[in-house]
């Protein structure tokens, strides 16, 4: 018997049928995974000496040990009555529902309606409550089922019940969308589809790829701004806005019958697996640089890029000019135009000497700066943004100092402007 603590074992005692239980093995195991491994080894060894009947309460495949044993050659399975189905019935849940053992609640995708069975003790109930609260919110409606009783409780009371045993289960019915405190990805798509429905939001219904194209750029920049500010709350909000833009464009194509969100996620997972062959395949990578080399190799193969020119011309044209320039400098360097930091600096100085006030010479100077940034391992776009912030702060300090002295910023002498500028620089060191 998996356990002798279950009420069903009383029938064996009444019939005077001898049995052994795995309770002592369970008590001596470090965790449930260890218990399962030890139990399987013990039962396999016993089966070599003769026939063994392993009994688990509930349905056969609600017990992890039984699942492992059932897959072995020569095993016979005698199904039992599902305890998750019994708990669902007592809680008034009909139709489909998810079911998971309490010990496995942190390793399973959880969806409601949900039955968590084998809630055998309070410590386990604490773990279950925490895992479910993270997913559904601690005030989610639940039913605590123990024997023939089904008590309605908020989820946060799951570990506050007077008793626990192998017959106890926690049942979480589904909630109407508008009553939920926490939402999942499917809820998000439901909301988005509702907005796009014929009776949804008039604004959302009429949007196209073109009409909301710029929103994706704006939301991405706002996320970057939140990252730069190291503001977790803002990052959470802006990451959601970026996700919404991705979903919006996907749902438009779903309506046209071209692809779905599942296709998007499938393609993304496939790409991550195929490009990380140093993790999921036979490649090796020494450090971050090695990992990037493997990524680039796999990316070129995936995109059927047979020349470095293919990669160079694949840089998105909508990138900000400085970012695009550095990307192209990076890809041309991998294709034979690699320059050292000294060479890149010489190119920059040459472009500066040739600067003549026209667009072409300025463009050469800016590209040389982007090339120098790549050669020295600096992000040109970020470096310029950092300098812009410094200049903003310095000018703000400069104007404040001038105005504090009752002067006009446009009526300063050269000496005054220099003095105020130097004071502002001292006040706003990068």
C-alpha positions, -999 to 999 in steps of 0.1 A, spaced: 0 0 0 12 35 -7 0 45 27 -18 28 56 -33 61 68 -61 61 42 -96 50 53 -98 24 25 -71 4 42 -96 -5 69 -112 -29 46 -80 -49 43 -77 -50 81 -113 -62 84 -107 -89 59 -75 -99 77 -55 -94 45 -18 -89 53 -1 -59 37 29 -36 39 29 2 35 54 27 22 48 51 51 82 45 68 99 50 35 80 83 30 90 95 64 127 88 59 129 104 24 143 139 20 115 150 -4 87 135 -25 109 130 -55 133 109 -34 104 89 -20 92 81 -55 126 69 -67 131 48 -36 96 33 -38 101 23 -75 134 6 -67 119 -12 -37 89 -25 -57 110 -34 -87 133 -55 -65 102 -72 -48 88 -80 -83 119 -100 -91 111 -123 -62 75 -128 -71 42 -111 -80 36 -77 -62 4 -58 -60 9 -21 -54 -22 -2 -43 -27 35 -45 -58 53 -34 -78 69 -62 -73 66 -99 -42 47 -110 -27 76 -129 -32 100 -100 -2 84 -83 33 91 -97 47 57 -85 18 38 -102 24 58 -134 60 46 -135 52 10 -127 23 9 -152 48 17 -180 69 -13 -173 67 -45 -193 44 -71 -177 26 -47 -155 -12 -50 -152 -34 -20 -142 -66 -23 -123 -82 12 -124 -96 27 -92 -121 54 -87 -106 89 -94 -103 109 -62 -100 141 -81 -133 134 -99 -149 125 -66 -137 158 -50 -149 178 -81 -183 161 -78 -186 171 -41 -177 206 -50 -203 207 -77 -178 210 -106 -190 192 -138 -175 188 -172 -138 194 -177 -114 203 -149 -77 201 -142 -63 178 -115 -29 177 -98 -15 161 -67 -6 185 -40 31 175 -42 32 184 -79 14 217 -78 46 237 -84 55 218 -115 23 218 -135 5 244 -156 -25 254 -135 -59 262 -150 -93 265 -134 -115 246 -126 -88 228 -107 -87 200 -82 -56 196 -59 -58 162 -43 -38 144 -16 -37 175 6 -24 153 34 -10 178 60 -9 215 69 27 220 56 17 208 22 -14 230 24 8 260 29 29 252 -2 -3 247 -22 -18 279 -10 13 299 -19 16 284 -54 -21 289 -62 -22 324 -47 6 335 -70 -14 322 -99 -50 331 -90 -48 356 -61 -52 348 -24 -89 357 -23 -98 333 -51 -129 313 -42 -122 277 -32 -138 246 -17 -120 225 9 -132 189 4 -125 164 32 -143 131 32 -180 139 24 -177 176 34 -171 205 10 -165 239 27 -165 271 7 -134 292 17 -112 320 2 -79 305 -10 -59 321 18 -77 298 43 -65 266 26 -39 261 53 -62 271 82 -85 240 83 -88 219 115 -76 187 100 -59 172 69 -56 136 57 -52 117 24 -89 123 16 -86 161 16 -86 181 -16 -88 218 -26 -111 227 -55 -109 260 -73 -139 267 -96 -134 291 -125 -145 327 -120 -162 351 -144 -137 373 -162 -148 406 -145 -147 391 -110 -111 379 -112 -83 395 -92 -55 380 -112 -54 371 -149 -35 348 -171 -24 350 -208 -56 334 -220 -76 360 -201 -55 387 -217 -63 374 -252 -100 371 -243 -100 408 -233 -82 418 -266 -106 397 -287 -136 413 -269 -123 447 -277 -120 438 -314 -154 421 -315 -183 437 -335 -198 449 -303 -165 458 -287 -146 491 -286 -152 513 -316 -116 525 -316 -100 491 -312 -123 476 -339 -110 500 -367 -73 498 -360 -50 483 -386 -13 474 -386 -5 508 -402 -26 529 -378 -10 515 -346 25 509 -362 41 538 -343 26 527 -310 50 497 -309 80 520 -312 66 544 -286 58 516 -261 93 500 -266 109 533 -258 88 538 -227 99 504 -215 135 513 -221 129 546 -202 115 526 -172 145 503 -173 169 533 -173 150 547 -143 153 513 -126 116 515 -117 101 480 -113 65 492 -112 69 512 -144 88 483 -160 58 460 -152 34 484 -167 54 492 -199 62 455 -205 25 449 -205 20 477 -231 47 462 -253 30 428 -250 -3 444 -259 12 458 -291 24 423 -301 -10 408 -293 -28 435 -313 -9 428 -345 -12 391 -340 -50 393 -335 -54 413 -367 -37 385 -386 -57 359 -367 -88 376 -380 -74 374 -415 -67 337 -411 -29 341 -415 -15 331 -380 -25 328 -344 -9 337 -311 0 300 -307 18 302 -340 38 332 -327 47 314 -295 56 282 -313 79 301 -337 95 320 -309 102 288 -289 115 270 -320 138 300 -327 152 300 -291 158 263 -292 174 263 -327 197 292 -320 208 280 -285 224 248 -298 251 253 -271 222 247 -246 198 224 -265 223 208 -290 258 197 -295 276 230 -298 299 244 -271 302 280 -261 329 296 -239 314 325 -222 290 352 -235 311 359 -266 311 322 -275 273 320 -270 268 350 -293 290 334 -320 268 303 -319 236 324 -320 249 343 -351 259 311 -369 225 295 -363 207 328 -372 224 330 -406 216 293 -413 180 298 -402 175 329 -424 193 312 -453 219 339 -453 247 325 -474 268 357 -475 277 383 -450 260 408 -473 227 391 -466 232 397 -429 243 433 -435 212 441 -456 189 424 -431 194 452 -405 159 468 -401 157 501 -419 134 516 -392 162 514 -365 174 548 -353 203 559 -376 231 556 -350 219 522 -338 215 510 -374 250 523 -382 266 503 -354 247 472 -363 260 474 -398 295 481 -385 292 450 -364 281 428 -393 306 441 -418 333 435 -392 323 398 -391 325 398 -429 361 409 -433 359 446 -425 370 442 -389 390 472 -376 408 477 -343 400 505 -319 431 523 -331 420 520 -368 385 531 -360 398 561 -341 419 570 -371 388 568 -394 370 591 -369 398 616 -369 400 616 -407 362 621 -410 365 650 -385 393 666 -406 372 663 -437 340 678 -421 329 706 -444 293 714 -434 276 692 -459 254 662 -453 278 637 -468 308 647 -446 287 648 -415 273 613 -423 308 599 -427 317 614 -393 287 599 -376 292 565 -392 329 566 -381 317 573 -346 294 543 -347 322 522 -361 345 534 -333 318 525 -307 316 489 -320 354 486 -320 356 497 -284 326 477 -271 305 508 -265 268 512 -274 267 543 -296 230 549 -292 232 546 -254 263 567 -252 246 595 -271 215 592 -249 236 594 -218 253 625 -231 220 641 -240 208 636 -204 240 652 -192 236 682 -215 199 686 -204 209 686 -168 238 710 -173 217 735 -193 189 734 -167 215 742 -140 231 769 -162 198 787 -168 188 784 -131 221 800 -121 217 828 -146 181 835 -137 190 834 -99 213 864 -107 185 882 -125 202 880 -159 190 870 -194 206 839 -208 207 855 -243 224 887 -230 255 873 -214 290 882 -223 314 855 -234 331 856 -201 298 854 -181 286 825 -203 318 806 -197 317 812 -160 281 800 -157 287 770 -179 317 760 -158 296 763 -126 268 742 -142 293 715 -151 306 714 -116 270 711 -103 261 683 -128 291 659 -131 281 628 -151 
